[in-house]
């Protein structure tokens, strides 16, 4: 099993490549060059990577705002899938969120991504009847 650790700057290129493979049609605001610097400003210890040195094989980003936890950006290289790496990343993110006092974790999955839905169901997550809404705020730059 790969080692799981907190993200470090030297992981950037590998995580960027991982996310490009896992999320090829991602929105601009989810790209590594945008998301990672923002994550490093707030709860950087909740951006984790799985690595078989020197290769980064997976990542997960989590967050906690004092009420609920969130899981996002979980990804495993295609060449390393079905080895329980995603489950190990998820378990470590859950452990860290629980240590902060988190009692419920939310996440969002694209409705048509049945493989990812199954992954989370296997990990004990349930589909809840909700409507997901969002709004992009104007850039402050």
TORBAPA-77714 format. One record per residue: z, x, y of N, C-alpha, C in turn; residue in three letters; residue number from 1. Coordinates in Angstrom, 3 decimals. Layout:
BEGIN
PT     n.up   n.east  n.north    ca.up  ca.east ca.north     c.up   c.east  c.north residuo num
PT        Z        X        Y        Z        X        Y        Z        X        Y     Ala NUM
...
***
This chain:
BEGIN
PT     n.up   n.east  n.north    ca.up  ca.east ca.north     c.up   c.east  c.north residuo num
PT    0.000    0.859   -1.188    0.000    0.000    0.000    0.000    0.894    1.237     Unk   1
PT   -0.841    0.580    2.211   -0.860    1.363    3.459    0.475    1.276    4.196     Unk   2
PT    0.711    2.244    5.030    1.896    2.263    5.873    1.654    1.339    7.074     Unk   3
PT    2.688    0.618    7.494    2.594   -0.239    8.680    3.457    0.375    9.767     Unk   4
PT    2.876    0.523   10.947    3.611    1.096   12.072    3.168    0.428   13.363     Unk   5
PT    3.879    0.734   14.430    3.494    0.231   15.740    2.218    0.935   16.194     Unk   6
PT    1.392    0.205   16.894    0.161    0.732   17.458    0.488    1.900   18.388     Unk   7
PT   -0.369    2.924   18.344   -0.302    4.048   19.277   -1.696    4.256   19.876     Unk   8
PT   -1.761    4.902   21.016   -3.041    5.097   21.703   -4.107    5.721   20.809     Unk   9
PT   -3.711    6.616   19.906   -4.705    7.260   19.046   -5.329    6.301   18.031     Unk  10
PT   -4.773    5.089   17.907   -5.339    4.074   17.019   -6.452    3.258   17.685     Unk  11
PT   -6.644    3.430   19.004   -7.530    2.521   19.738   -8.921    2.409   19.137     Unk  12
PT   -9.611    3.509   18.940  -11.001    3.446   18.462  -11.088    2.750   17.111     Unk  13
PT  -10.132    3.025   16.248  -10.146    2.411   14.915   -9.859    0.915   14.995     Unk  14
PT   -8.922    0.515   15.838   -8.624   -0.917   15.982   -9.801   -1.624   16.642     Unk  15
PT  -10.406   -0.993   17.608  -11.592   -1.583   18.249  -12.694   -1.816   17.210     Unk  16
PT  -12.947   -0.842   16.345  -13.970   -0.997   15.304  -13.572   -2.075   14.304     Unk  17
PT  -12.301   -2.115   13.944  -11.791   -3.147   13.033  -12.019   -4.529   13.616     Unk  18
PT  -11.654   -4.722   14.881  -11.816   -6.030   15.514  -13.292   -6.401   15.646     Unk  19
PT  -14.145   -5.425   15.903  -15.580   -5.724   15.989  -16.098   -6.196   14.638     Unk  20
PT  -15.596   -5.614   13.552  -16.007   -6.045   12.222  -15.439   -7.427   11.896     Unk  21
PT  -14.165   -7.638   12.201  -13.490   -8.886   11.830  -13.853  -10.054   12.744     Unk  22
PT  -14.102   -9.771   14.011  -14.355  -10.825   15.004  -15.661  -10.524   15.756     Unk  23
PT  -16.802  -10.537   15.077  -18.051  -10.081   15.710  -18.520  -10.930   16.888     Unk  24
PT  -18.126  -12.175   16.949  -18.572  -13.060   18.032  -17.457  -13.365   19.012     Unk  25
PT  -16.540  -12.442   19.164  -15.358  -12.655   19.980  -15.674  -12.801   21.463     Unk  26
PT  -14.835  -13.568   22.142  -14.960  -13.718   23.591  -14.572  -12.401   24.271     Unk  27
PT  -15.107  -12.188   25.449  -14.876  -10.938   26.179  -13.388  -10.653   26.395     Unk  28
PT  -12.583  -11.677   26.635  -11.159  -11.464   26.907  -10.355  -11.081   25.661     Unk  29
PT  -10.957  -11.212   24.477  -10.289  -10.814   23.250  -10.674   -9.414   22.786     Unk  30
PT  -11.604   -8.785   23.455  -12.034   -7.441   23.066  -10.856   -6.474   23.164     Unk  31
PT  -10.874   -5.460   22.330   -9.789   -4.476   22.290   -9.554   -3.834   23.654     Unk  32
PT  -10.614   -3.556   24.378  -10.486   -2.896   25.685   -9.741   -3.749   26.699     Unk  33
PT   -9.670   -5.048   26.472   -8.940   -5.960   27.356   -7.578   -6.302   26.756     Unk  34
PT   -7.573   -6.721   25.494   -6.351   -7.231   24.865   -5.294   -6.157   24.630     Unk  35
PT   -5.701   -4.987   24.197   -4.702   -3.964   23.861   -3.953   -3.459   25.088     Unk  36
PT   -4.608   -3.110   26.187   -3.830   -2.687   27.363   -2.861   -3.773   27.842     Unk  37
PT   -3.274   -5.023   27.775   -2.378   -6.109   28.183   -1.189   -6.213   27.231     Unk  38
PT   -1.444   -6.081   25.930   -0.356   -6.142   24.957    0.607   -4.982   25.151     Unk  39
PT    0.115   -3.830   25.518    0.972   -2.664   25.722    1.905   -2.841   26.919     Unk  40
PT    1.563   -3.767   27.809    2.427   -4.063   28.957    3.579   -4.996   28.584     Unk  41
PT    3.443   -5.757   27.493    4.435   -6.758   27.124    4.614   -6.764   25.614     Unk  42
PT    5.786   -6.449   25.155    6.125   -6.408   23.731    5.169   -5.518   22.927     Unk  43
PT    5.017   -4.256   23.320    4.102   -3.370   22.598    4.514   -3.140   21.148     Unk  44
PT    5.791   -3.344   20.847    6.266   -3.151   19.474    5.808   -4.271   18.540     Unk  45
PT    5.120   -5.272   19.073    4.602   -6.356   18.245    3.093   -6.262   18.021     Unk  46
PT    2.505   -5.119   18.309    1.132   -4.820   17.906    1.245   -3.776   16.805     Unk  47
PT    0.881   -4.173   15.589    1.083   -3.336   14.415   -0.242   -2.966   13.771     Unk  48
PT   -0.259   -1.809   13.139   -1.432   -1.384   12.389   -1.003   -0.991   10.979     Unk  49
PT   -1.893   -1.241   10.041   -1.739   -0.744    8.677   -2.688    0.432    8.552     Unk  50
PT   -2.193    1.553    8.052   -3.062    2.715    7.964   -2.826    3.521    6.700     Unk  51
PT   -3.928    4.041    6.232   -3.951    5.039    5.176   -4.476    6.276    5.887     Unk  52
PT   -3.554    7.063    6.416   -3.927    8.145    7.337   -5.148    8.896    6.877     Unk  53
PT   -6.084    9.100    7.786   -6.061    8.695    9.193   -6.713    7.338    9.433     Unk  54
PT   -7.084    6.615    8.391   -7.855    5.382    8.518   -6.965    4.180    8.818     Unk  55
PT   -7.256    3.482    9.937   -6.599    2.205   10.223   -7.339    1.140    9.426     Unk  56
PT   -6.611    0.409    8.574   -7.248   -0.574    7.697   -6.899   -2.007    8.070     Unk  57
PT   -5.937   -2.200    8.999   -5.567   -3.552    9.392   -4.750   -3.564   10.657     Unk  58
PT   -4.632   -4.751   11.248   -3.823   -4.912   12.458   -3.321   -6.345   12.558     Unk  59
PT   -2.268   -6.509   13.318   -1.773   -7.833   13.681   -1.095   -7.716   15.046     Unk  60
PT   -1.261   -8.752   15.853   -0.597   -8.832   17.142    0.301  -10.056   17.106     Unk  61
PT    1.541   -9.878   17.528    2.489  -10.987   17.572    3.103  -11.053   18.960     Unk  62
PT    3.723  -12.173   19.254    4.405  -12.335   20.530    5.521  -13.346   20.403     Unk  63
PT    6.486  -13.232   21.298    7.625  -14.153   21.307    8.027  -14.368   22.753     Unk  64
PT    8.108  -15.645   23.149    8.458  -15.949   24.538    9.831  -16.588   24.646     Unk  65
PT   10.635  -16.451   23.596   11.990  -16.971   23.635   12.137  -18.338   23.006     Unk  66
PT   11.049  -18.992   22.714   11.080  -20.318   22.105   10.307  -20.330   20.794     Unk  67
PT    9.065  -19.842   20.837    8.233  -19.789   19.649    7.570  -18.421   19.555     Unk  68
PT    7.257  -18.059   18.324    6.496  -16.846   18.096    5.037  -17.203   17.871     Unk  69
PT    4.195  -16.227   18.064    2.767  -16.395   17.854    2.216  -15.219   17.070     Unk  70
PT    1.278  -15.500   16.206    0.565  -14.480   15.457   -0.905  -14.578   15.860     Unk  71
PT   -1.515  -13.428   16.124   -2.948  -13.417   16.426   -3.532  -12.068   16.035     Unk  72
PT   -4.826  -11.998   16.060   -5.582  -10.768   15.848   -5.265  -10.084   14.523     Unk  73
PT   -4.932  -10.883   13.492   -4.712  -10.266   12.188   -6.076   -9.985   11.573     Unk  74
PT   -6.255   -8.751   11.141   -7.551   -8.333   10.609   -7.345   -7.213    9.596     Unk  75
PT   -8.197   -7.201    8.589   -8.212   -6.138    7.584   -9.673   -5.743    7.381     Unk  76
PT   -9.915   -4.449    7.295  -11.276   -3.987    7.026  -11.827   -4.667    5.779     Unk  77
PT  -13.088   -5.033    5.824  -13.708   -5.688    4.666  -13.533   -4.862    3.402     Unk  78
PT  -13.618   -3.554    3.524  -13.497   -2.668    2.359  -12.085   -2.640    1.772     Unk  79
PT  -11.112   -3.191    2.491   -9.718   -3.154    2.041   -9.112   -4.542    1.838     Unk  80
PT   -9.936   -5.576    1.885   -9.414   -6.933    1.704   -9.046   -7.192    0.244     Unk  81
PT   -8.224   -8.223    0.045   -7.762   -8.653   -1.282   -6.849   -7.616   -1.922     Unk  82
PT   -6.136   -6.862   -1.072   -5.161   -5.883   -1.560   -3.767   -6.182   -0.994     Unk  83
PT   -3.620   -7.378   -0.413   -2.348   -7.856    0.142   -1.939   -7.124    1.430     Unk  84
PT   -2.874   -6.423    2.054   -2.585   -5.732    3.315   -2.310   -6.750    4.416     Unk  85
PT   -3.115   -7.800    4.484   -2.892   -8.847    5.482   -1.536   -9.493    5.306     Unk  86
PT   -1.140   -9.735    4.067    0.178  -10.332    3.809    1.300   -9.386    4.235     Unk  87
PT    1.123   -8.077    4.001    2.136   -7.103    4.418    2.250   -7.050    5.942     Unk  88
PT    1.116   -7.081    6.630    1.139   -7.108    8.101    1.822   -8.368    8.613     Unk  89
PT    1.485   -9.503    8.018    2.077  -10.773    8.422    3.586  -10.753    8.194     Unk  90
PT    4.028  -10.262    7.039    5.457  -10.207    6.728    6.212   -9.319    7.719     Unk  91
PT    5.617   -8.194    8.099    6.288   -7.307    9.059    6.348   -7.952   10.442     Unk  92
PT    5.275   -8.624   10.846    5.300   -9.335   12.133    6.363  -10.431   12.106     Unk  93
PT    6.439  -11.178   11.007    7.458  -12.232   10.876    8.865  -11.643   10.918     Unk  94
PT    9.068  -10.506   10.260   10.387   -9.860   10.263   10.791   -9.463   11.683     Unk  95
PT    9.864   -8.900   12.417   10.160   -8.484   13.789   10.422   -9.690   14.696     Unk  96
PT    9.661  -10.761   14.513    9.898  -11.971   15.307   11.254  -12.579   14.975     Unk  97
PT   11.603  -12.642   13.705   12.905  -13.176   13.301   14.043  -12.350   13.905     Unk  98
PT   13.874  -11.039   13.967   14.903  -10.168   14.546   15.117  -10.454   16.031     Unk  99
PT   14.114  -11.026   16.686   14.231  -11.401   18.097   14.850  -12.792   18.274     Unk 100
PT   15.095  -13.500   17.171   15.653  -14.846   17.244   14.642  -15.953   17.054     Unk 101
PT   13.427  -15.611   16.766   12.362  -16.595   16.583   12.626  -17.418   15.320     Unk 102
PT   12.492  -18.751   15.443   12.693  -19.624   14.275   11.424  -20.362   13.857     Unk 103
PT   10.371  -20.280   14.682    9.106  -20.936   14.327    7.960  -20.107   14.869     Unk 104
PT    6.943  -19.937   14.027    5.763  -19.170   14.420    4.555  -20.090   14.425     Unk 105
PT    3.770  -19.996   15.467    2.517  -20.737   15.587    1.351  -19.755   15.503     Unk 106
PT    0.229  -20.278   15.124   -1.007  -19.507   15.155   -2.159  -20.482   15.208     Unk 107
PT   -3.313  -19.976   15.557   -4.514  -20.800   15.615   -5.583  -20.175   14.747     Unk 108
PT   -6.322  -21.025   14.052   -7.416  -20.605   13.187   -8.618  -21.465   13.547     Unk 109
PT   -9.775  -20.850   13.610  -11.002  -21.626   13.812  -11.134  -22.583   12.625     Unk 110
PT  -11.340  -23.848   12.941  -11.318  -24.913   11.935  -12.246  -24.660   10.748     Unk 111
PT  -13.357  -24.039   10.983  -14.333  -23.829    9.905  -14.041  -22.583    9.068     Unk 112
PT  -13.023  -21.815    9.416  -12.716  -20.572    8.710  -11.763  -20.852    7.550     Unk 113
PT  -12.295  -21.444    6.494  -11.460  -21.891    5.373  -10.780  -20.741    4.647     Unk 114
PT  -11.386  -19.571    4.599  -10.752  -18.429    3.926   -9.467  -18.020    4.644     Unk 115
PT   -9.488  -18.041    5.975   -8.289  -17.677    6.734   -7.238  -18.779    6.620     Unk 116
PT   -7.658  -20.026    6.599   -6.715  -21.132    6.394   -6.002  -20.948    5.059     Unk 117
PT   -6.749  -20.634    4.009   -6.136  -20.404    2.685   -5.159  -19.225    2.722     Unk 118
PT   -5.533  -18.156    3.418   -4.661  -16.985    3.553   -3.302  -17.392    4.110     Unk 119
PT   -3.318  -18.157    5.207   -2.060  -18.569    5.826   -1.310  -19.587    4.962     Unk 120
PT   -2.025  -20.477    4.316   -1.350  -21.429    3.419   -0.653  -20.687    2.277     Unk 121
PT   -1.286  -19.671    1.730   -0.661  -18.860    0.684    0.611  -18.181    1.186     Unk 122
PT    0.657  -17.902    2.480    1.814  -17.252    3.088    2.876  -18.259    3.524     Unk 123
PT    2.662  -19.556    3.257    3.662  -20.569    3.561    3.444  -21.352    4.843     Unk 124
PT    2.336  -21.115    5.522    2.045  -21.843    6.752    1.429  -23.193    6.404     Unk 125
PT    1.660  -24.179    7.274    1.143  -25.524    7.079    0.300  -25.939    8.272     Unk 126
PT   -0.693  -26.747    8.016   -1.497  -27.316    9.096   -0.681  -28.417    9.757     Unk 127
PT   -0.575  -28.365   11.074    0.123  -29.390   11.840   -0.896  -30.170   12.663     Unk 128
PT   -0.670  -31.478   12.812   -1.606  -32.264   13.635   -1.368  -31.976   15.116     Unk 129
PT   -2.222  -31.151   15.680   -2.115  -30.776   17.081   -3.509  -30.707   17.678     Unk 130
PT   -3.570  -30.770   18.950   -4.803  -30.496   19.675   -4.566  -29.206   20.432     Unk 131
PT   -5.412  -28.243   20.212   -5.297  -26.974   20.909   -6.056  -27.079   22.222     Unk 132
PT   -5.383  -26.729   23.298   -6.008  -26.768   24.611   -5.812  -25.415   25.274     Unk 133
PT   -6.732  -25.048   26.154   -6.594  -23.783   26.864   -7.279  -23.891   28.219     Unk 134
PT   -6.949  -22.942   29.040   -7.590  -22.827   30.346   -7.603  -21.357   30.720     Unk 135
PT   -8.734  -20.845   31.040   -8.849  -19.457   31.517   -8.512  -19.446   32.997     Unk 136
PT   -7.619  -18.568   33.405   -7.250  -18.437   34.800   -8.167  -17.440   35.481     Unk 137
PT   -8.383  -17.609   36.779   -9.237  -16.650   37.484   -8.630  -15.257   37.424     Unk 138
PT   -9.469  -14.266   37.330   -9.016  -12.882   37.280   -8.347  -12.497   38.594     Unk 139
PT   -7.304  -11.713   38.508   -6.587  -11.249   39.699   -7.155   -9.927   40.205     Unk 140
PT   -8.147   -9.400   39.532   -8.712   -8.105   39.892   -9.733   -8.253   40.994     Unk 141
***
